[in-house]
Amino acid sequence: MPTTTTALPAALAHDAGRVPTGPLLVHRFPLKNSGATALSIIGVDAGCGCLLPEVSRREVAVGEAFEVTATVNTLTQPAGRHSWRTIVRWRSAGGEGTTALTLSGEIVPLFTVTPPQVAFSTTGEARQSFAIEQADGQKFRIVGVRTSKFHLVAEAGVDGEGRSTVDLVLKPDSPIGASDEFLVVATDHPACPELRIPVKVLKRSATAVTATPAQPVVRFTAGQTEASTLVQIRSPLGTSLRILDAKADHPALRFRWDREASGPAMNLRIVVESATAGTAVVTVKLANETVTIPVSWTLP
């Protein structure tokens, strides 16, 4: 069991007040080694995928100050009161300890991006379009777009309803593998010069197991509290498959499948129970392979 020490405080908290959706929420927590010996930061753990914590140094001398920066992507957050927690794990000659850093605030709609994030799961070229609006209905202008990945190409435009849009294309020569990327949209809005939209990329080999549909959408009807969709997992080579496990990075999702069945095609039912629209990434574990499926759900 870790030994209780006083090198770092047990907890720090900061209330950011009203936080508009769109701009990144960034706060730097100041810390100082008040112990009798040097300490090492052995882990910095985020409480959710929308939070990115970064520590300024891993080795901290006696009396030395450092900071942990907490960055929240507000685009993926619904309106209302929220808190985001980072756990800093550290070790010194006096033992081990943890420091809980809590950043809180009230999310106030400024921009809406539909969808707020996207995941590509494909063997070739794929395309996704984003619609971007101000919550108050006022117009703004996109002054530039860029991506974090050479094989992601973005182009700004306007749709038939007059909304600002961005078309994002994953090029067919994108390398095989998974990565976390982002799309940056520069605007002329004084309070939000930049929107950063998360993009998960999974480029699969053409001979790999596929999911159909590749990006399923679960659509609720009025009065429904639960909705579902069926996804087929298939081997293009006819190899026998068996689903061992299915998990999601969102608690609203659960799954049903025949746990005893095997064959070249398997059915997985994705069930969503949620009061708000959202997105998630489903990971399906097979005997010799893992399939990642981006899922979204909409409300009437």
Rosetta blueprint (number, residue, H / E / L):
1 M L
2 P L
3 T L
4 T L
5 T L
6 T L
7 A L
8 L L
9 P L
10 A L
11 A E
12 L E
13 A E
14 H E
15 D E
16 A E
17 G E
18 R E
19 V E
20 P E
21 T L
22 G L
23 P L
24 L L
25 L E
26 V E
27 H E
28 R E
29 F E
30 P E
31 L E
32 K E
33 N L
34 S L
35 G L
36 A L
37 T L
38 A L
39 L E
40 S E
41 I E
42 I E
43 G E
44 V E
45 D E
46 A E
47 G L
48 C L
49 G L
50 C L
51 L E
52 L E
53 P E
54 E E
55 V E
56 S L
57 R L
58 R L
59 E E
60 V E
61 A L
62 V L
63 G L
64 E L
65 A E
66 F E
67 E E
68 V E
69 T E
70 A E
71 T E
72 V E
73 N L
74 T H
75 L H
76 T H
77 Q L
78 P L
79 A L
80 G E
81 R E
82 H E
83 S E
84 W E
85 R E
86 T E
87 I E
88 V E
89 R E
90 W E
91 R E
92 S E
93 A L
94 G L
95 G E
96 E E
97 G E
98 T E
99 T E
100 A E
101 L E
102 T E
103 L E
104 S E
105 G E
106 E E
107 I E
108 V E
109 P L
110 L L
111 F E
112 T E
113 V E
114 T E
115 P L
116 P L
117 Q L
118 V E
119 A E
120 F E
121 S E
122 T E
123 T L
124 G L
125 E L
126 A E
127 R E
128 Q E
129 S E
130 F E
131 A E
132 I E
133 E E
134 Q E
135 A L
136 D L
137 G L
138 Q L
139 K L
140 F L
141 R L
142 I E
143 V E
144 G E
145 V E
146 R E
147 T E
148 S L
149 K L
150 F L
151 H L
152 L E
153 V E
154 A E
155 E E
156 A E
157 G E
158 V E
159 D L
160 G L
161 E L
162 G L
163 R L
164 S E
165 T E
166 V E
167 D E
168 L E
169 V E
170 L E
171 K L
172 P L
173 D L
174 S L
175 P L
176 I L
177 G E
178 A E
179 S E
180 D E
181 E E
182 F E
183 L E
184 V E
185 V E
186 A E
187 T E
188 D E
189 H E
190 P L
191 A L
192 C E
193 P E
194 E E
195 L E
196 R E
197 I E
198 P E
199 V E
200 K E
201 V E
202 L E
203 K E
204 R L
205 S L
206 A L
207 T L
208 A L
209 V L
210 T E
211 A E
212 T E
213 P L
214 A L
215 Q L
216 P L
217 V E
218 V E
219 R E
220 F L
221 T L
222 A L
223 G L
224 Q L
225 T L
226 E L
227 A E
228 S E
229 T E
230 L E
231 V E
232 Q E
233 I E
234 R E
235 S L
236 P L
237 L L
238 G L
239 T L
240 S L
241 L E
242 R L
243 I E
244 L E
245 D E
246 A E
247 K E
248 A E
249 D L
250 H L
251 P L
252 A L
253 L E
254 R E
255 F E
256 R E
257 W L
258 D L
259 R L
260 E L
261 A L
262 S L
263 G E
264 P L
265 A E
266 M E
267 N E
268 L E
269 R E
270 I E
271 V E
272 V E
273 E L
274 S L
275 A L
276 T L
277 A L
278 G E
279 T E
280 A E
281 V E
282 V E
283 T E
284 V E
285 K E
286 L E
287 A L
288 N L
289 E L
290 T E
291 V E
292 T E
293 I E
294 P E
295 V E
296 S E
297 W E
298 T E
299 L L
300 P L
